[in-house]
């Protein structure tokens, strides 16, 4: 039996099956995604979602879904499912589904009377192509398979509506057709491994509904275009392969391409392998650049997310070269002392105070894993110096070093830390001033740079920065610490100190260089454990706080108001774990192991085989946000690595 599987009772229960989604991506940043019964519930779902450089260089849904129909004795049995207004599902193909497994790839089994048909889906690694293998496992009379493609050809953030501009023409190719709904798009090649009959009957299907978009407060009804359908005989024991790609393939080679892809797959046969598989899905190669996608299905490249997730996605999995390639790709977009907050190239936004500081941490981890500390200053010293001097002298968004050695950042209307939600043009948590994690990261960056400069022989840098390093700890404690409260202020601006109990203080316990002593770290961990720790990560605000929001639900404004006001983030658990094990060593392992193992049930929830972006602050801590988030997966992998490290007594 597959590690992840669902039976008929679970699959026919729409409340259960529609809340479970699959995501598969490739190294080009394209992906395929739907629910486990192939009923799309998001505008982001699709069987082939790929970048369109000729339009906007963003992901677009080309093939939304593929409807299958079994034909026997002139009777049609439609295996697909779509939702329409009034809560109507038509057709109701889910009633024929008997089994779903993910090992080695997603596989659905349908039973229609005496017919048993399996459907296996694989998304290719290096090219934008979905290949589906249909196998007629059993049948008692001659059987036909009809395939009807539903096309969207639109940006993932928008919806398609019936219009007069669609190109209804098509071109016959090997065992299939080439279509393109609009000018500017790449062609879509739809092909079958064996000869078939294609019938061209262009038509629109109206008001297909996406439940998740409705609940998120967005437009949720879409019109999809169907150019026609393919039909072919299929014999008992026979397998037929369907290919949807942005390039043509020789029909006789579709089966071979499928089998080659199958051999590349890491088994998803346990918790750790699911995480390893998921980790690979965030790594994207664009020419000479290697980037990290922050999350699926709607995130792109984010600076802080890249550096925070990099060690877990690459170093603990042994992909050292990939880690360095990502760092080098990010450095190419460094502008002054700032890394992009989001985007790349000319489309970058630089409104982040912490992305540049997380760069030092990621580089620190890379040096430690590869034991290349003696090479770091030679290769990266100029950039490290550029960033530190830029922060010291002052840069955009009022980011500057104060006389006490701490970093002040922020200006009205801007949210520069990772707590960056904005509602109606105003930051929910502006945190202008001295933010606790920013200054913990700053101290770590300065200390690390001095040590690397020493190894690199740059005495001038060491001499200039050592006095700054030496005065930061006293200033940090004076600014943030309260012995009576036994935790750190979240941020300080003038005479105002924000004593909201938030997880941002946890980084003083985890970073390699900390501005506080072990006793303060213990008190911080105790506060975090008592007020913020949940089975799914750390809350962003204590439930005792009057502005705490325990559920992340509603339209965008409602969700953004809860995003950092109590919502749980799994990635924070990695730094809690590191700090906890630093203090308690092997005696802390049983507690940390229980937290880590508590995530295993998540493998069959929400995003199957991966970790979601966020969870509700209140029990039962329902999964929310993106179904697969890079730093969530990365920090679970890093927790696993930390457990093994401390078990080995290192």
KADAJO-V757938 format. One record per run of one state. SS is the DSSP state (a for helix, b for strand, c for the rest). FROM is the first residue (numbers start at 1). TO is the last residue. Records with the same first field share a line. If there is no record, write none. Layout:
SS->FROM-TO + FROM-TO
//
This chain:
c->1-4 + 13-13 + 18-20 + 26-30 + 36-45 + 52-58 + 73-74 + 79-80 + 85-87 + 102-106 + 113-114 + 124-128 + 139-142 + 156-170 + 174-175 + 180-187 + 193-196 + 210-210 + 216-220 + 235-238 + 246-250 + 265-270 + 281-282 + 287-288 + 293-294 + 297-301 + 316-319 + 332-334 + 336-337 + 339-341 + 343-344 + 348-348 + 350-354 + 371-372 + 394-394 + 402-406 + 410-421 + 424-425 + 428-432 + 457-458 + 483-486 + 489-490 + 494-495 + 499-502 + 511-517 + 532-532 + 535-536 + 540-555 + 563-567 + 570-571 + 598-599 + 605-606 + 608-613 + 616-622 + 625-627 + 648-650
b->5-7 + 21-25 + 31-35 + 46-51 + 59-72 + 75-78 + 81-84 + 88-92 + 97-101 + 107-112 + 115-123 + 129-138 + 143-155 + 171-173 + 176-179 + 188-192 + 197-209 + 221-234 + 239-245 + 283-286 + 289-292 + 295-296 + 302-302 + 335-335 + 338-338 + 342-342 + 349-349 + 395-395 + 399-401 + 407-409 + 422-423 + 426-427 + 433-435 + 481-482 + 487-488 + 491-493 + 496-498 + 533-534 + 537-539 + 568-569 + 607-607 + 614-615 + 623-624 + 628-629
a->8-12 + 14-17 + 93-96 + 211-215 + 251-264 + 271-280 + 303-315 + 320-331 + 345-347 + 355-370 + 373-393 + 396-398 + 436-456 + 459-480 + 503-510 + 518-531 + 556-562 + 572-597 + 600-604 + 630-647
//
